[in-house]
Amino acid sequence: MTRTSGTHPSSTVGQDPVADVTVYASGTHGYDTFRIPALVRATDGTLLAFAEGRRNGPGDAGAIDVVLRRSGDHGRTWGPLLTVATDGDDTVGNPCPVVDPVSGDIVLLTVRAGADATEERILAGEVGAADGRRIWSYRGSDHGLHWSAPVDVTAQVKRPGWRWYATGPGHGVALRSGLFAGRLLIPANHSTAETGYGGHLLLSDDGGRSWRIGAEDPGTAGQVKPNESAAAELPDGRLYLNTRNHGGLNAATRAHTTSVTGGESFDRPYAPAPQLVAPVVQCGLVTVGTNLVFSGPADPGRRRGLTVRLSEDAGQTWDHSLVIWPGPSAYSDLAVIPGDRADEGDVAVLYEAGAESAYEQIRFVRVPLGALTRT
């Protein structure tokens, strides 16, 4: 699956050609830039592609909404743009959706902040609680067509003294097996004045109606500073977590850990994962059958070369890979379109890409699992 920057070639899923399509194009729908993709598959098979719509510029702060497009045909075509979350001229971002398997609802956590509450100012303690990072929950029915009024869950999930805060970005996980079946889990990150960035998990045992803090890793060892993280449930019921190392002393830009307690605690602190070569960037993660699939740029120094990689041993090695966009590319997220058997299906990839800049478009492509296992 070779890609040439700026072109729009097709991929093949079985015998059915499926276009590598643009879902969001910067400079359209009244938005300067679209960023921060998040992807889930609803219980009826509808794909939901979330993003930040940045109205006045490409920066991480300012007038930013959370927007959504839906596809009922496995990504061939996409419906109209919907605004799910907005707060006037302030920031609403870091969409992190998860599908509640009991109700079928889409549970979406986002973060709100004042328009001038930049990450640098928040890290420095220059932003008060009213304009700082606050966490809001939304609930989508009818497979993402209708959305409830938001609920502020900051008091449930943010400790006193935490400054920066971000949910995801990317999708959360609904646990399927063992003692914790039905639990919803959202990866998140935070900062403190003493330790800098750290990672934690948010847990819900009532279908996303309330949340609490589970496992935490403050990054105090200095080698790894967990930042934007992703989670996947392994076939044996363990959780596998993979994170961006943002500011840690170790040269590895990725780190990983596991949890046998359904996210209540980590089995050990995040440890470097040097076999995953990437720049410092958010990456996608999903379980497909007995395999883990990871997405992210593969150039160690620049955000380019969006690559999908497969592990057959629970994230210890990544021996299979496929480049789907060789040019500028950055954040990405993954979902699974199941096949007839557990070891079949397609990996759905929603990713930032462009010819000159990684932030020109958010694109979608389906990769057959067989195309990965043959590489």
Phi, psi and omega in degrees: 000077182276139179239142174245130185307130175089351178261168185228062180287170181256153170252171181234127175249108188060235177259008188252110180290130180235123184291146165279105195247156173274123177266318177229133176241122180302143182089008179241166176058024179082011180245137176292317187214143169249134180215175169062070181287147173217137190226131172222160176247119182289170184294338177267005180095353178296134175268135179243118181251106179267157176199166168271129171261108184263112193287317193249000181171177185275355187292163184282347178238157181127203180281101185227133177246160168261124184241168186212139165232147185241147176230127177260005181233039174063028173099001178292316179226158185229141182283184184295158178286130177246138173267113182272321185218129177213153179219055180064233181268007179269181186263130165234121186205196182051056179296132178222094182267156172210145181267123175283115186291341182281307182271338187082358180290155172265118177261127185235121171259138177224171177237135177248150177202163175297155185298330181257014180273078180288162179300320180298316180292322179293316179301325182278357179077024184265003184241129180285171185299325184296324182257359181282191186281112179244146189252129182236144180247137177236156180227123182252128176255176180052044176056040173094007179280324184236142187231139180283167172296143184287156178237130177281114182250019184305316183297335181280332195233358182236120181283149171303135181097343174285132182260277175295148178206136177213135170273139179057240355281174190108186186271159171266189186229136168257115183291142190245345189226162172073202184297337189253016180304132181096345179294138173261140185224131178236122172289145179210169177217163186208176171220156170231163179296330186275320190246353184073215184292146172211165180243152175207170179241146174252136185236143173223128177250015178229037175072025177087011179277337171216158185224155174214164180276131175256237183297146177225143170224104183285357180070026187289342179291341176088334181287322180233130173245096183299134180230247182286120189240161175225153184228150174211146177269125179281161181303332180274006178094348175290157171263138171249129180242137178229135188226157170282128176270102188249094177099001176286158184284336180290143183290338179296134180270349177239150176217160182212162175203182179224170175214127176262002184251023179066027178092002177292325180210158172273145177294331176199164175299159176304133179242149181304143176239074188293344179288345175263101181272126181196159168287179176283106189196157171291146179224162182261157182207138177202154173265132176234107184063239178262008186249153167261140175236136186233142177231141177172164176298142183257356175282124185293339186248347184221157177276087178199162179077056181299121188231139174258129183237149184235137177241132178259003183228045173060036172088009178279322176226156181228084190269351182239136180207155180214123177280125179251346175207106185283345183273198180304131181200156186217249187291154180204163173213161188230150169219171182242131170255104191294152170260194181288335179238164183296331182265016177240171176127182181241146171265120178270128185240124175246120192212150175279134182197165175184177179277317181251332182223148178290351189249023178282324186214161161244119189247165180226138173212151174254131179244118177298139179303324179298328178293332178280316184289343177274347185277000000 
